[in-house]
Amino acid sequence: MIAALHGRKQTMPDITDKITQEYDASQIQVLEGLEAVRKRPGMYIGSTSSSGLHHLVYEIVDNSIDEALAGYCSHIELTIEPGDIICVSDNGRGIPVDIQPQTGKSALEVVFTVLHAGGKFGGGGYKVSGGLHGVGASVVNALSEWLEVNVHKNGKIYQMKFSRGDITQPMTVVGETDHTGTTVRFKPDPIMFEDTVYDYETLHVRM
């Protein structure tokens, strides 16, 4: 399944005067550590049934939509790959890769390993959509058998890999690029969910 968002920037109201700050690690605020997600997943995604499974996708897609609403992203692509693997790609600014001051770690690592870490919570970066209630990419990471993220930023491709929330490959430069954006691929953990088969219509309606 492929769903694409084209020209979203043209349909959005002119809010460039509201969001002018650079999107870097200083805009990522840490509000709470990532704890007990695998032990009590229902607290974070509602349930481990089909609704919780699909909620994982919404969390990642909503991050891309935030970039679109802020005027920095015009294309979002969601793909269901064989084996119930989800791939979400956008042409936004790319998740920050510099050091996040509060933790001393790369912002990319913080976003995927710390609960409720994101630019939506502070006054900088972006704070546009209604996604404040979201649990964040870290919960998706914690509840995935594996997750990998590639960030195109600063002329380089940065990659990190995880397994059930643990880092298996630290942030590594794996290539060069002439554009910006973020691609997240993950496989939900069958240990955590009653079923890991995604429903096309459920995702299509939500998109």
N, C-alpha and C positions, 0 to 999 in steps of 0.2 A: 504494500500500500504506500502510495506517495501522495502527500498533501502538501501543496506549496502555497506560500503567501507571496503574491507579487504586487508591487506598487503600493504596499501598505503605507509607505511614507507619504504618498500623495493624498490618502484619505484621512490622515490624521490632522487634527487642528494644529495650527502653528504654535508650538510650545517651545521653540528654540530659545526664546528669551527667558524661559523658566529653568532650563537645564543647560548650563554652559560650562560646568566644571569638567576637568579632565576625569576620565574613568580609570583610576589606577588603584593600587593596593590601599592607599589611605582612605578610600571610599568604602572599603569592606570593613564592617563592624562585627565584632564577635559578641553575641549576647548570651550564648549558652553553649556549654560543651556537649559533644555528642555522646550520650549515655543511654544504655539500656534499650536502644532501638530494636535490636534483634530479640531482646528478651520480652519486650512489650510492644510489638509493632502496631497493635491496634490503637495505641495512644497517639500515634503519629500519622497513620494513613487510614484510620477508621476501622479497617478489618483486613483480614488476610484472604478474603474472598475475591471475586472478580472486581468489585468496586475498588478495593485496595490495590489490586494489581494495576488497574488502569490509572489509578491516582499517581503511580510512579511516573507515567508518561506525562501527565499534566504538569507535574512539578518541573520537569526539564523543559517542556514546551513553553511554559509560562515565563521562564527566564528569557527565552528568545523573544516572546511577545513583548516583554518589558523593553527590550532593546528596540523593537519596532515602534512601540508607543512613544518612546523617547526620541524617535526620529533617526535612529542609527542603523536600522535593519530593514531591508526591503524584501528579503526572501527567507522563508523558513520551510524546511523540508523534513517531513516525518516519514520514516520507512519502517515497515515490519519485515525483517529479514527472516529467512528460514531458521528454525530452531527457537522461535519466539524471542528473537533479538530485536531490540529497538534501537533505531538510529535517528537522532535529531540533529540537524545541521542548520546553521544560520550564517548570514553574512554581516553580523553585527561587529562591534568593536573587538570582540574577543575577551574572554575572562582575563582580568589582570594577572600578570605573572611575576610582578615585582614583589618585594618583601612587604608583608602586612605588618605595620608597626606594632600592633598590640600583641602579636604572637611571635614575631621574628621568623615566620615561615612564609613561603610564597603564598600569595593570595589564592592561586589556583588550588594549592593543597588545602588551605583553610576552607574554601567554598565546598570542597567535597569531603571534609573530615570533621567539620565543626557544625553542630546544629544551629540553625537560624543565623548563619553567616551570609551576608549579602548586602548589596548596595541599596536595597529597597528600604532598609531600616533607618538610615541616616539622612542627613540633609544634602548629601552630595551624590555624584554619580547619576543614579536614576531613582526616582520615587514617584512613579506615574500610575502604574496599574493597581488594581485591587488585590494584588497578589501577596499583600502583607501577611495574610493568614497562612501562606504556604509554609511547609515544613522544610523545604530546601533540598538542594541536590545531595547533601550529605546523607539524608535518610534514604534516598534512592540508592546511593552507594552502599549503605549498610545492608540493604535488603536485596542486593544483587549478587549473584554468584560471581560475576565479574563486571567491571566497568572500566572503560577507557575513554579518555578525553584528549582531543587534539585542538590546540588553540593556534590560530594564525594571527600573529601580532608582531609588530616591530620588525617585519621582514623575515621572521623565523616561524617554524612550526614547533610548538612545545607539546610534549606528550606526557601523560601520566597514566598509570594503570593501577587498578585496585582489585582486591578479591574480598568480598564480604566486609567491606569497609576498611580493610587493611591495605596499606600501600605495597604493591608488588614491583612497581617501577617508579622511582622518584622522577620528578619533573626533568625531562631530557629534551634537548634540541635535536630533532630528527630530520630537519630539512629546512629549506628556505621557501619563502612564499612572496607573492606580490599582492596579496589581498588580506583582509581580516575576516575573522569569524570563529565560531566554536562548533565542534562536532562531538557529540556524546553518544557512545554506543554502550548498551548494557544488556545483560541477560538476568531476568529476575531469578532469585534463588528458589528452586523447587522445594527446598527444606522449609521455607517460610510461607509459601502460598499453597492454598488448596488446589489451585490449577494455575498454570503459567501460559495458557493459550489466550492470546489477545483477540478481541472481537473487532473486526474492521468497522462495523456500523457504529459501535460505541465510540470509537475514536473519531470517526468521520463526523458524527453529530457534534461532538465536543469541539472539534477544530473549526 
